[in-house]
Amino acid sequence: MTRLINLSDYLKTILSQPTLTSKEIQSMNITKFMICTCIAVVLGFGLVAVSDIPASDDATEKEKASTSNQPGELYLASDDPMADLATLLESARRNNKLALVVMGANWCHDSRALASRLQQEPLSSVADENYETLFVDVGYLEKGKDVITSLGLPVYYATPTVLIIDPVSGQLINANNRHQWANAYSISMTDSVEYFQQMARLGPASIQSQKEPGEDLQTLMMEIDAFEQLQADRLYQAYAILGPMLKAYKEGEKEAFSDEYWNAVRDFRYQVPADVDSLRAGVRERVAAGEIKISLDYPQYQAFPWEQ
């Protein structure tokens, strides 16, 4: 800063000089130009340096969150999410569109990534043309159960969970591929556009009958449903333990969070839907091949850390 003051004083001295000859004026103008340029460069570096200074490490997550406005923060608390869902389905029916329900949270970067992408071109045009969209806030994993169960599913496995619904029948159009959005941040805009365009083209025609053909297949599917419900109940119990820890962590209480707990629940909630889908696909293949008296081998999952 001392260097800048000296340059400024020198500039004032030059400007206060008495009448000069034309040659002296020309020389002085060149000098003034060089000095002003130096001052601008120095000031420019100063501004860059200031802008690169990170926020204080002592700032809590709660303080950062109170001033943040990150793209995709569209998961807002609702007094009546079921009424919101009913309004969405009615609007989709009236406008001859599909209903798109995105269950997520503003603290989740995958949830924000998908919500932000849905508002950007070219995906925003695809969404506006084909879907009526509702963002459902799951809070700190304690909300959203009523919405997901009303749509015939036992639990939301991930944030975000994407549900594309035929508003006339109320059935899911993307039942077989809804789980991929758990990693929404890593899915490109191109792949996102292709997915939602494909679902829109298929529409209700992609819905598989909820009633599986054949009594044996129906019985086996009901057995798998019961297995999945047991895992869903276990996952909700895990959410009840993990949610408050997550909330405390996001509000700055770092010591309240357990990576061991988080990783165990994450692995479980990603593995169960993959296993359930595999069981159902396997049963269909075995029945189609003429196998009878089918006995299923169900996967066993490790106890959560707090259960051990």
N, C-alpha and C positions, 0 to 999 in steps of 0.2 A: 504493500500500500504506500510505503514511503516513496518508492520509485514513481508511482503515479502522481503524487503531489509535486514532486520535483519537475516532472514533465509539464504539469499544468502550470506551475509558476513560470517555467521557461516560455511557455506559449503566451502567457499574459505579458511577459517582458517584450517579446517580439512584437505583439500587437500594439504596445504602447510607445513604440519607437517614433521619433519625429519624422518629418517628410524625407522620403528617400528618392534616389534616382530610379529610373525605369529598370535599369539592370539590377539594382539592389532589390527592387520590389519583386522582380522575377525570381531572384535567388531566394528571397524570403518566402515567397509563395511555395516554392518547392520544399523549403525547409518545413513550413507549416503543414504541408500535405503529408510529409514523411512522419512528422510528430503525431498528427491526428490519427494516421494509420496505425502507428505503434500503440497509441492509447486504445483504439478500438480493438486491436488484437488482444492486448492485455486484459481488457474488460471482458472480451468474449471468452477467454480461457477461464476467467474468474467465474462467469456464469455457468459454464459447463461443469466446473469443479463443484459448484454448489449443488447443481441439479443431480449429480451423481452420488451425493452423500445419502446413505441409506437411513431409514427411520431408526430411531433409538432401539437398541436391543431390549431395553427395559419396557417397551410398550407391550401391553397385554394383547391377547387375541381379541378380547372384547372391545378394547379401544380401537383396534384396527378395523374390526367389523362395523363399528358404529360410524366410521367415516368411509367405508368402502362402498363402491357401487359397481361391482363386477358385472360384466355381461352375462346374461342368462339367469339372473336372480329373479325368477318368475314364480317360484314356489312359495306362495303366500298363504298364511294361515286363514282358514275359513271357519265361520261359525256353523256352517251346515254343508259339509262336502257332499253328502248324499243328495241334497237339493241341487247342488252345482252339477252333479252327474245327471240328474233327471233333466235339468235344463239343457245340458249338452246334447243328450240323446234326442230330445224333442227338436232342438235346433237342427241337428244332423238329419233327422227325418224330414223336416220341413224343407230343407235346402238340398235334399237328395245327395248328401255327402256321407262319408264315413266318420265315425266318432274316434278321436285320438285322445287317449288318456295317458299322460306322462306322470308317473309317480316318482318323486324325487325330493331333494332338499337343497337349499342354497349353500349349505356347508360342503356339499359334495361336488367335486370338480367335474365328474362325469355327468352329473345332472345338469350343471350349469352349461357344460359344453354342448349338450344336445339342445337345450332350450335356446341357447344363443344361435346355434346353427339353424334352428327352425325359423329364426327371424332374419336370416341372411339369404340373399340370392345365391344360387338359383333355388334353394330348397324352400324358401318362404313362398314362392309362387306355386310350387307343387302342393304345399300344405294348404294355402289359401283356396286353391282350386278344388281340392279333393277332400279336405278334412275340416271338421269343427274340432278345435283343440281345447283341452282342459289340463292345466298343470295342478297336480295334487301334492300338497305339502305333507310329507310323512314325519315332519318334525325331527326329533332325535330318536327315530325308529319307533316311537310310541303311537303314531297315528297311521291311518290308512287301511286298517284291517277291515272296516265296514265297507269301504269302496271295493277292495280286491275280492272279498268274499261275495259281494253282491253280483260280481261278474263271473262267478263260478270257479274261482281259484282260491286255494287255501291260504296263500301267503304271497307277499312280494319278496322275491329273493334278492333283489338288487336295487340300488339307486343309481341310475333310474331304471324303472320297469316301464316298458312301452306296451300299451294295449290298444289294438286297433279293432273296433267293434262295429258290427253291422247293427245300425240303430233299430232296424225293423225286428230282427229275431233276437237281438241282444247277445249274439254269439261272437266269440273271438275269431277274427280273420287271421291273426298272426300267432295262433296258439303254438305252432311248431317251431317258431324262430324268435320268439319274443325275448329270450334270455341273452341274446348277443349284445344288447345295449348296456349290459353291466359295465362294459369297457367303452362307453360312448366317446370318451375323449380321444381314443385311438382310432376311431372310425373316420375316414376321410369324408369330405363334403361330397365327392363323387359317389362313393359307396352309399352315403346317406340318401342322396337323391335317387339313386337306382332302387334302393330298398322301398322307399315310400311310393315311388312311381309303380313299382311292381305290385305292391299291396293294393294300390288303387285300381290297377288294371284287373287284377284277379277279383277283387271285391268279394261279395258273398259266395261266389262260386268256389272259393278256396276253403270254405268251411267243411270240415269233415263232420258227418253225422255224429251227434253225441251218443247215439245208440249204436254200439258196435254190432255188426251182423253175427248172428250165432250166439246161442246161450252160453256155450263154453267161453267164448271170447269176452262176452259181457261180464261173466263171473270173474274172470281173471283181471279184467280192467278195474272192476270194483275192488278187488283185492289190492291192486296197485294203488288205487285211490286212497284206501285205508292206510297203506304204508306211508304214502306221501303226507296224509293228514297228521300222522304221528310225528313226522319230521317237522311239519309246519308248527305244530304245538311246541315242539322243542325249540324251534327257532324263535318263536314269540317269547318264550321264557328267556332265551339268550338276549333278545332285544331289550327286555325289561332290565337286565343287568348292565348291558353295554350302553344303552341310551343315556342314562344319567352320567356315566363316565365320559361319554363323548361330549355331552353338553358342558360339563365342568371344564373339560379340556379346551373347548372352543371359547370359553369365557376366561381363559388364562390360567386355570389350575392344572398345570402340566403334570404335576405329581399324581393327579387323580386318574390318569389314563394308563391303561396297560396294553402294550403292544401284543403281549402274549394272548390276551383275551380277544383283542380285535382280530388278529390273524387267524385264530382258531374259528371264530364265527364267520369270518370272510371265506375261509376254505370250505366250511360246512355249507354255507348258503350258495356257493358256486357249484359244489359237488352234487348236492341233492337233485337239482333239476336235471343235470346231465344224466344221473343214474336213473331217474324216473323216466325220462325220454327213452333211454336205452332199454329199459324193461318193457315199455309199451311197444316199441318197435320190434323187439325180440319176440314178444307174444304174438303179434300179428303175423310175423314170418313163420313161426312154428305152427300156428293154427292153419295158415294157408297151405303149409306143407303136409297137412293131414295128421299131425301129431295129436294124440289124445292123452288125457290124464296128465296134463302138464303141471309140473311142480316148479315153482320159482325159487331161485336163490337170491335172497335180498342182501344188499350190502350192509356191513356193520361199520358203524362210525365210532371214532374215539370219543371218550368223555371230554367235555369241556374242562379247562383248567380248574375252574371253581367246583367242579363235580368230583375231582380226583381226591 
